[in-house]
Amino acid sequence: MNSNISRILVCMMISGWMLTGCLRLGERPAERISYVFTAERPGKPGEKSGSAVLQVTPMRISPRFNSRSFVYRKGASRYQTDYYHQFLIAPASLIQEEVVHWLAASPGLSMAGASAGPLPPDYLLQGHIIDLYADYRQEQPSAILEIAFLLLEHPAVENPVLLRRRYRSEIPAGHNSPDALIKAWDCALTRILENLEKDLIVAIEDHRRR
């Protein structure tokens, strides 16, 4: 009997120690914080001059980064996910939304959307997110974003690919915090969209002159 009582007391002591170590009295567990991308155009967009209608198809993403949790690169082959800091929804969906908003405001396009609108699309834009992580291999972290895009003539013809390009952006985060990291990712996405827009307009204009 004494042996059983001793075991119970030991278990109670261990349980109490574990609870105290994990959560002090009156403290709340850490909350998960969610973020979205925000790519802002500098200044006001000009008047519409283009006549092309563009449809942005659902973005694809590498399985390595197909997670709502932030991903940190700590070594050549070592990555770590952050349980407490994450994207609000799937990152591919967030980035697609920003691509659509950006191109919908482009003066060089008549219309851009994520689905077929009132007018049939002249072109399709496909995107594949290759890299989306924070690089912590150096003392100062950097936000890494790389996306490959394909511009296709629609409906498909013999040679539908009009543009095939990869865009990579690496932006120093400034300091080690999730807020600084998401701002750096916003900057990286903005740079990519600026270059993508220019290349798309050139490719479409060249195609229409043929």
Backbone bond lengths (Angstrom), bond angles and torsions (degrees), N, CA, C in turn:
res aa  C-N    CA-C-N  psi(-1)  N-CA   C-N-CA  omega(-1)  CA-C   N-CA-C  phi
1 M - - - 1.458 - - 1.532 110.96 -
2 N 1.341 115.41 -46.98 1.460 119.78 179.14 1.515 111.14 -59.10
3 S 1.336 115.00 -37.12 1.468 119.39 179.22 1.519 111.15 -62.77
4 N 1.345 117.40 -43.08 1.470 121.03 179.91 1.521 111.23 -64.85
5 I 1.333 116.04 -41.64 1.468 120.25 179.03 1.525 110.63 -62.55
6 S 1.319 116.45 -40.70 1.470 120.46 179.19 1.513 111.18 -62.46
7 R 1.335 116.11 -41.68 1.465 119.47 179.65 1.521 111.32 -63.75
8 I 1.339 116.38 -41.20 1.460 120.12 179.35 1.522 110.99 -62.75
9 L 1.356 115.54 -43.60 1.470 119.33 179.75 1.514 111.71 -63.01
10 V 1.331 117.00 -40.11 1.471 120.80 178.87 1.521 110.21 -63.58
11 C 1.330 116.74 -43.77 1.464 120.71 179.72 1.524 110.87 -62.28
12 M 1.336 116.13 -40.81 1.462 119.40 179.36 1.515 111.13 -65.17
13 M 1.315 117.01 -38.68 1.467 120.41 179.30 1.525 110.71 -65.99
14 I 1.317 116.12 -42.65 1.472 119.94 -179.59 1.522 110.45 -65.00
15 S 1.342 116.16 -43.38 1.464 120.42 179.68 1.517 111.09 -61.84
16 G 1.334 116.18 -42.79 1.451 119.97 178.74 1.512 112.22 -63.92
17 W 1.325 116.27 -38.47 1.467 120.53 178.45 1.521 110.87 -65.74
18 M 1.331 116.79 -40.96 1.465 120.35 -179.75 1.517 111.19 -66.24
19 L 1.325 117.10 -43.02 1.457 119.99 179.54 1.512 111.65 -64.56
20 T 1.326 116.75 -39.85 1.461 121.20 179.17 1.516 111.03 -65.79
21 G 1.330 116.45 -40.07 1.455 120.20 -179.58 1.504 112.50 -69.74
22 C 1.347 118.40 -34.12 1.459 121.46 -177.21 1.521 112.27 -81.53
23 L 1.313 118.17 -37.25 1.452 120.55 -174.72 1.525 109.32 -152.16
24 R 1.322 116.52 113.50 1.453 120.54 178.11 1.514 110.08 -72.01
25 L 1.318 115.38 155.65 1.455 121.60 -178.07 1.523 109.94 -58.90
26 G 1.354 116.25 127.64 1.461 121.42 178.34 1.510 113.98 89.51
27 E 1.359 119.44 -9.71 1.450 121.77 -179.62 1.524 110.62 -87.11
28 R 1.322 115.53 147.80 1.460 121.07 175.07 1.523 109.45 -96.73
29 P 1.329 117.04 148.29 1.465 118.06 174.29 1.528 109.93 -65.80
30 A 1.320 117.40 150.63 1.462 121.37 179.58 1.526 110.39 -60.57
31 E 1.327 115.93 136.74 1.451 120.79 -179.04 1.527 110.75 -91.52
32 R 1.324 115.67 149.61 1.456 120.92 174.26 1.526 108.56 -79.34
33 I 1.318 117.13 133.93 1.454 123.19 -178.83 1.521 108.38 -111.05
34 S 1.329 116.44 132.76 1.466 121.70 -176.44 1.524 110.67 -110.62
35 Y 1.333 116.13 146.39 1.461 122.76 -176.87 1.528 109.92 -130.78
36 V 1.338 115.64 159.94 1.462 122.39 172.57 1.528 108.40 -128.77
37 F 1.318 116.08 162.37 1.463 121.25 173.38 1.521 109.35 -83.77
38 T 1.340 115.78 147.31 1.455 121.74 175.26 1.521 108.69 -141.09
39 A 1.333 115.19 107.47 1.463 120.68 177.23 1.523 107.89 -104.93
40 E 1.323 116.82 114.22 1.462 121.22 -174.77 1.521 110.91 -106.87
41 R 1.327 115.50 130.97 1.461 120.71 175.85 1.538 110.01 -72.34
42 P 1.329 116.37 138.25 1.471 118.09 174.06 1.527 109.78 -75.96
43 G 1.312 117.77 126.53 1.452 121.21 -179.89 1.517 112.41 73.11
44 K 1.316 115.66 -170.39 1.457 121.73 -179.44 1.519 109.74 -96.15
45 P 1.351 117.78 140.47 1.468 119.47 177.27 1.522 110.94 -66.22
46 G 1.330 115.98 148.72 1.463 120.25 179.60 1.516 112.14 -76.42
47 E 1.315 115.52 179.82 1.456 120.51 179.36 1.520 110.30 -69.19
48 K 1.330 115.41 149.49 1.452 121.20 -179.59 1.532 110.08 -66.77
49 S 1.332 115.16 129.88 1.460 120.43 177.68 1.531 111.74 -126.95
50 G 1.338 117.19 -18.89 1.459 120.83 -179.34 1.518 111.71 -86.77
51 S 1.337 115.21 160.08 1.463 120.63 -179.44 1.526 112.61 -118.42
52 A 1.338 117.53 -0.86 1.463 120.98 -176.30 1.519 111.01 -77.09
53 V 1.341 114.72 142.24 1.465 121.56 175.74 1.529 107.64 -108.26
54 L 1.338 115.67 126.37 1.470 121.48 -173.68 1.523 110.32 -119.17
55 Q 1.323 116.10 135.60 1.467 120.82 173.05 1.516 109.18 -112.99
56 V 1.330 116.53 126.91 1.469 122.59 177.91 1.524 107.56 -94.77
57 T 1.326 116.83 111.80 1.461 120.54 -178.28 1.527 110.07 -76.69
58 P 1.352 118.42 163.51 1.469 120.32 -179.44 1.529 112.14 -54.23
59 M 1.318 115.81 132.62 1.461 121.42 -179.07 1.521 110.07 -72.15
60 R 1.324 115.06 143.22 1.457 121.08 172.00 1.528 108.12 -103.07
61 I 1.330 116.27 161.45 1.463 120.86 -178.59 1.523 109.65 -145.52
62 S 1.309 116.42 146.98 1.459 120.85 176.50 1.531 109.95 -58.18
63 P 1.330 118.00 137.07 1.471 120.04 178.12 1.529 112.84 -56.30
64 R 1.324 117.50 -24.83 1.471 120.20 179.40 1.527 112.30 -61.93
65 F 1.327 115.92 -29.83 1.464 119.41 -173.66 1.522 111.67 -121.15
66 N 1.319 116.39 16.63 1.457 121.06 179.71 1.528 109.79 -85.69
67 S 1.313 114.39 63.34 1.470 121.59 -178.14 1.509 108.43 -144.12
68 R 1.321 116.93 145.75 1.458 120.20 176.38 1.531 111.15 -71.48
69 S 1.317 118.45 -26.22 1.464 121.60 -179.76 1.526 110.50 -70.93
70 F 1.347 116.83 141.77 1.450 120.88 173.73 1.535 108.76 -60.13
71 V 1.326 115.78 144.37 1.462 121.76 179.32 1.521 108.59 -114.83
72 Y 1.334 116.03 129.11 1.460 122.26 179.68 1.525 109.16 -114.50
73 R 1.328 115.48 131.26 1.461 119.62 176.08 1.525 108.73 -94.04
74 K 1.324 116.23 120.77 1.456 121.97 -176.04 1.535 112.98 -108.56
75 G 1.323 117.45 -13.77 1.461 120.70 -178.95 1.518 109.88 -163.23
76 A 1.335 116.78 -176.69 1.458 120.99 -177.75 1.527 111.68 -56.72
77 S 1.318 116.51 -39.65 1.467 121.16 -179.22 1.528 111.81 -129.80
78 R 1.325 116.48 19.18 1.476 119.97 -175.40 1.527 110.22 -117.55
79 Y 1.326 115.24 120.31 1.453 122.50 178.87 1.528 109.32 -124.91
80 Q 1.327 115.09 155.26 1.459 120.72 -179.62 1.521 109.05 -138.40
81 T 1.333 117.77 136.44 1.459 121.42 176.13 1.526 109.84 -97.94
82 D 1.319 115.25 151.56 1.462 122.74 -177.85 1.522 108.62 -106.66
83 Y 1.304 117.22 109.93 1.468 121.47 -177.45 1.523 111.59 -66.61
84 Y 1.333 118.26 -32.72 1.455 121.74 -170.39 1.529 113.71 -92.06
85 H 1.341 118.01 -11.26 1.460 120.71 179.42 1.523 107.92 -129.25
86 Q 1.338 115.42 124.38 1.453 119.45 -169.82 1.524 110.06 -150.62
87 F 1.349 115.49 169.05 1.452 121.46 172.40 1.532 108.88 -81.86
88 L 1.323 116.11 149.67 1.458 120.72 -176.54 1.532 111.52 -62.54
89 I 1.333 116.16 -42.85 1.461 122.46 174.79 1.525 107.54 -132.75
90 A 1.311 117.65 -173.87 1.469 120.98 -179.98 1.530 109.62 -54.30
91 P 1.342 118.39 131.12 1.465 120.39 -175.96 1.527 113.71 -59.78
92 A 1.343 117.84 -32.55 1.468 119.59 178.32 1.522 110.75 -62.53
93 S 1.320 117.52 -38.41 1.465 121.38 178.93 1.534 110.93 -69.02
94 L 1.332 116.62 -39.22 1.464 120.20 177.82 1.519 111.01 -63.01
95 I 1.326 116.92 -44.32 1.461 120.26 -178.13 1.521 110.35 -69.00
96 Q 1.324 118.14 -39.94 1.464 120.04 177.10 1.524 110.81 -58.65
97 E 1.325 116.48 -42.09 1.467 120.49 179.07 1.522 111.35 -59.82
98 E 1.329 116.75 -41.27 1.461 120.21 179.40 1.528 111.26 -69.73
99 V 1.335 117.30 -36.90 1.465 120.57 176.90 1.531 109.84 -61.86
100 V 1.327 116.85 -45.12 1.465 120.93 179.81 1.524 110.81 -62.65
101 H 1.333 117.70 -47.35 1.469 120.95 -178.99 1.532 110.78 -60.63
102 W 1.320 115.65 -41.60 1.464 120.03 -177.92 1.528 110.71 -64.97
103 L 1.334 116.67 -50.37 1.467 120.61 -175.11 1.526 111.67 -73.86
104 A 1.325 118.32 -27.39 1.461 120.57 176.56 1.532 111.08 -63.78
105 A 1.326 116.41 -27.06 1.463 121.30 179.61 1.523 112.58 -91.10
106 S 1.334 118.07 -0.95 1.459 121.21 -176.71 1.527 110.97 -70.88
107 P 1.338 117.80 129.04 1.467 119.78 176.42 1.526 112.42 -64.09
108 G 1.329 117.60 -24.75 1.456 120.95 -176.54 1.514 114.61 -80.27
109 L 1.342 118.34 -2.80 1.454 122.30 178.65 1.524 109.55 -123.48
110 S 1.322 115.86 145.27 1.455 119.48 175.96 1.519 110.83 -74.86
111 M 1.346 115.42 -40.75 1.458 119.86 -175.28 1.520 108.81 -158.33
112 A 1.324 116.17 146.46 1.467 121.79 174.49 1.515 108.09 -143.95
113 G 1.340 116.52 136.37 1.452 120.14 -179.24 1.510 110.83 -155.45
114 A 1.331 115.37 169.61 1.460 120.84 -179.45 1.518 112.06 -86.68
115 S 1.317 117.74 -11.84 1.460 121.52 179.72 1.514 108.56 -143.03
116 A 1.321 115.78 167.65 1.458 120.19 179.35 1.521 109.58 -62.24
117 G 1.318 116.49 126.51 1.455 121.03 -179.59 1.514 111.31 -100.29
118 P 1.329 116.85 -153.65 1.469 119.95 179.85 1.520 112.99 -65.30
119 L 1.361 116.48 -24.33 1.462 120.58 177.99 1.527 109.19 -111.45
120 P 1.330 118.46 138.63 1.468 119.82 177.66 1.519 110.05 -66.25
121 P 1.329 117.82 142.31 1.468 120.08 -177.69 1.529 111.72 -71.10
122 D 1.322 114.68 143.50 1.469 121.25 172.59 1.521 110.98 -85.96
123 Y 1.356 115.25 -28.55 1.458 120.73 -175.66 1.526 109.86 -140.69
124 L 1.332 114.64 152.47 1.458 121.64 174.21 1.518 108.73 -116.15
125 L 1.322 116.54 138.97 1.463 122.12 175.88 1.520 108.63 -115.26
126 Q 1.328 115.99 120.00 1.463 121.82 177.74 1.526 108.80 -108.79
127 G 1.323 116.83 140.31 1.462 121.29 -179.92 1.512 112.12 -130.36
128 H 1.316 115.88 143.15 1.472 122.13 177.30 1.520 108.36 -132.26
129 I 1.341 116.41 114.79 1.466 121.28 179.22 1.524 108.28 -78.81
130 I 1.308 116.28 117.27 1.465 122.02 -175.80 1.520 111.27 -91.36
131 D 1.328 116.67 -44.78 1.471 121.86 -179.60 1.514 109.75 -132.76
132 L 1.325 115.50 138.15 1.464 122.58 175.10 1.527 107.58 -155.36
133 Y 1.332 115.59 90.45 1.462 119.48 -177.89 1.519 110.06 -158.12
134 A 1.316 115.80 169.30 1.459 122.62 173.04 1.517 108.20 -103.71
135 D 1.320 116.33 126.05 1.459 121.57 -177.56 1.530 109.36 -90.14
136 Y 1.320 116.07 110.89 1.464 122.12 -179.34 1.526 111.64 -107.60
137 R 1.314 118.01 22.31 1.459 119.91 -179.72 1.531 111.68 -78.50
138 Q 1.322 117.01 -17.01 1.453 121.36 175.50 1.526 109.26 -109.06
139 E 1.315 115.93 169.69 1.471 120.21 -178.79 1.521 111.15 -61.02
140 Q 1.352 116.45 -39.58 1.462 120.44 178.44 1.524 108.95 -100.98
141 P 1.344 118.87 120.87 1.465 120.98 -177.86 1.527 111.52 -69.96
142 S 1.327 115.57 153.78 1.458 121.89 177.27 1.523 109.40 -129.33
143 A 1.327 115.58 147.36 1.468 121.47 175.15 1.522 108.20 -91.48
144 I 1.319 116.34 125.34 1.459 122.21 -176.69 1.526 109.06 -111.76
145 L 1.327 116.17 129.67 1.459 121.25 176.47 1.523 108.35 -144.25
146 E 1.325 115.87 125.48 1.471 121.16 176.11 1.522 108.51 -134.72
147 I 1.338 115.61 130.65 1.460 121.75 -178.71 1.523 109.09 -133.99
148 A 1.320 116.89 135.61 1.462 122.99 173.63 1.526 108.37 -103.09
149 F 1.340 116.45 135.40 1.459 121.38 -179.43 1.519 110.67 -123.73
150 L 1.335 114.42 147.47 1.462 123.21 172.58 1.523 108.38 -125.66
151 L 1.321 116.71 128.19 1.462 121.03 172.58 1.522 107.68 -104.21
152 L 1.329 116.27 122.40 1.459 122.11 -175.96 1.514 110.53 -118.16
153 E 1.331 115.12 139.82 1.455 119.14 172.09 1.525 108.49 -72.19
154 H 1.340 116.37 143.16 1.455 120.28 -179.40 1.533 109.25 -133.20
155 P 1.312 118.81 131.67 1.470 126.39 0.54 1.521 111.44 -71.57
156 A 1.339 115.47 160.95 1.461 121.57 -173.73 1.528 110.73 -60.19
157 V 1.330 115.22 137.96 1.462 122.26 174.87 1.513 107.61 -120.23
158 E 1.318 116.64 -166.33 1.466 119.64 -175.19 1.521 112.31 -62.11
159 N 1.334 117.54 -42.14 1.466 122.31 178.79 1.529 108.53 -125.07
160 P 1.341 117.62 79.02 1.466 119.50 -171.45 1.525 115.13 -77.01
161 V 1.346 118.93 -18.00 1.462 120.66 -174.10 1.533 109.83 -78.39
162 L 1.326 115.86 117.13 1.464 121.30 -179.79 1.523 112.23 -102.51
163 L 1.345 116.62 -22.72 1.464 120.45 179.93 1.517 108.39 -152.41
164 R 1.315 115.14 132.95 1.466 121.51 176.07 1.527 106.61 -136.64
165 R 1.341 116.43 109.66 1.468 118.41 -174.44 1.520 111.31 -150.06
166 R 1.331 114.52 146.68 1.464 121.58 175.55 1.520 108.79 -110.62
167 Y 1.321 114.69 137.95 1.460 121.12 -179.77 1.532 108.08 -123.11
168 R 1.322 115.21 127.11 1.469 120.52 -179.64 1.519 108.99 -125.59
169 S 1.319 116.07 135.44 1.455 121.02 179.63 1.526 109.09 -135.55
170 E 1.334 115.69 133.68 1.465 122.73 178.03 1.525 107.61 -126.02
171 I 1.322 116.08 115.20 1.466 121.55 -175.35 1.522 110.02 -120.12
172 P 1.348 119.28 123.00 1.469 120.21 175.52 1.527 110.83 -59.96
173 A 1.318 115.90 136.31 1.466 120.67 -177.66 1.528 112.63 -80.39
174 G 1.325 117.61 -13.82 1.460 119.82 178.74 1.511 112.41 88.59
175 H 1.322 117.35 -55.49 1.459 120.36 175.71 1.518 108.70 -150.46
176 N 1.299 116.00 170.04 1.459 122.52 -171.02 1.530 110.62 -87.45
177 S 1.336 116.07 87.25 1.455 120.59 175.02 1.525 108.45 -156.36
178 P 1.326 117.96 149.70 1.471 120.22 178.17 1.529 112.88 -60.64
179 D 1.342 117.77 -36.46 1.462 120.07 178.76 1.522 111.29 -62.69
180 A 1.333 116.57 -42.46 1.462 120.10 177.50 1.520 110.80 -66.16
181 L 1.313 116.43 -35.38 1.461 120.82 -179.18 1.524 111.36 -66.66
182 I 1.338 118.27 -44.86 1.463 119.61 -178.24 1.526 110.01 -67.46
183 K 1.319 118.60 -33.20 1.468 120.73 175.70 1.524 110.51 -64.99
184 A 1.325 116.62 -38.57 1.463 119.78 177.91 1.531 110.70 -68.02
185 W 1.328 117.38 -39.13 1.473 119.79 175.79 1.528 110.54 -63.89
186 D 1.322 117.99 -38.88 1.464 121.03 176.73 1.524 110.38 -59.16
187 C 1.321 116.44 -43.50 1.458 121.39 179.01 1.529 110.45 -64.70
188 A 1.329 116.48 -41.81 1.463 120.74 178.82 1.525 110.87 -62.21
189 L 1.331 117.54 -44.07 1.457 121.10 179.57 1.527 110.87 -66.37
190 T 1.327 117.52 -39.46 1.466 120.78 178.74 1.522 110.87 -60.58
191 R 1.318 117.40 -44.13 1.472 120.71 178.82 1.524 111.24 -62.11
192 I 1.317 115.77 -42.31 1.466 119.52 179.62 1.525 110.35 -63.25
193 L 1.317 117.62 -43.74 1.463 120.87 -178.20 1.526 111.93 -68.15
194 E 1.312 117.47 -34.58 1.469 120.28 176.17 1.525 110.46 -61.16
195 N 1.333 116.12 -46.58 1.470 120.03 -179.76 1.525 111.62 -70.46
196 L 1.335 116.73 -39.09 1.457 120.35 178.59 1.522 110.40 -61.15
197 E 1.311 117.92 -46.65 1.465 121.03 -178.82 1.529 111.27 -57.68
198 K 1.319 116.57 -46.49 1.468 119.98 179.38 1.522 111.27 -59.53
199 D 1.331 116.54 -45.89 1.462 120.36 -178.06 1.517 111.83 -67.38
200 L 1.334 117.23 -37.72 1.463 120.46 178.49 1.523 111.30 -62.62
201 I 1.319 116.95 -46.12 1.466 120.75 -177.67 1.521 109.99 -62.60
202 V 1.325 116.94 -42.42 1.472 120.37 178.91 1.523 110.25 -63.44
203 A 1.326 116.80 -45.54 1.466 120.45 -178.49 1.527 111.22 -63.75
204 I 1.318 117.97 -40.78 1.462 121.37 -179.92 1.521 110.75 -68.53
205 E 1.338 116.76 -43.19 1.461 119.41 178.93 1.518 111.53 -63.69
206 D 1.318 117.42 -41.23 1.468 120.66 177.43 1.522 110.53 -62.65
207 H 1.319 116.54 -41.40 1.464 119.93 -179.27 1.535 110.85 -64.50
208 R 1.313 117.41 -39.55 1.455 120.76 -176.10 1.525 112.05 -76.14
209 R 1.320 117.78 -18.70 1.456 121.06 176.72 1.537 112.53 -82.09
210 R 1.317 117.24 -13.08 1.473 119.66 -176.59 1.536 111.18 -69.09
